[in-house]
Amino acid sequence: EVQLVESGGALVQPGGSLKLSCAASGFTFSDSAVHWVRQASGKGLEWVGRIRSKANNYATSFGASVNGRFTMSRDDSKKTAYLQMNSLQTEDTAVYYCTRMDNYWGQGTLVTVSS
Amino acid sequence: DVVLTQSPLSLPVTLGQPASISCRSSESLVYSDGNTYLNWFHQRPGQSPRRLIYKVSKRDSGVPDRFSGSGSGTDFTLEISSVEAEDVGVYFCMQYTHWPPFFGGGTKVEIK
């Protein structure tokens, strides 16, 4: 069974940093791109970014609102992807999902940026 | 960036009746390979999104056949032939023909 499980969400002050994890199982993680999508409370879905597989040089791409502040990495041996978030702003408050952008999404992890 | 506009924002429906959601793109979603990368997702209250339809009209595994997608170019539609109680929630279209991927604003389906 395919599973994606996010962790690492927390309350952080503006300007702070946080690293989210996405643990995968049930599929060949090393062959798959991983996307992060966020959703502010009561709002729509916003694509945050993506990291591709080793075969695609672990290429990353980000949405304009987070570009330059967020980075992604992955450890294929641990079947885990990471989202490093720096210079966090109140507007980054949201539930963060990792997904293959298909039928499989994690349950989400809540990031709250507030003083 | 390509923008997707969904309508209506809210859709009250009667159980057993059909429902239709529109998604319009600011640019054609036909990719250079001839495919159109337009997905539909459903998010039930308190749950993660789930993809229903990919490439305009292809249903994901396990998706009931009462759901269908259609359209071309810039205009797309998700139809539910006979709404059931479990269909409530928010429906989002999403394009990934053009980078970056972009989601429509969502349509909330509720039972009258």
Interface residues (C-beta under 8 A of the other chain):
Chain A: H35 V37 G44 L45 E46 W47 S61 F62 G63 A64 Y97 T99 M101 D102 N103 W105 G106 Q107 G108
Chain B: D1 N39 F41 Q43 S48 P49 R50 R51 Y54 D60 S61 G62 V90 F92 M94 Y96 W99 P100 P101 F102 F103 G104 G105 G106
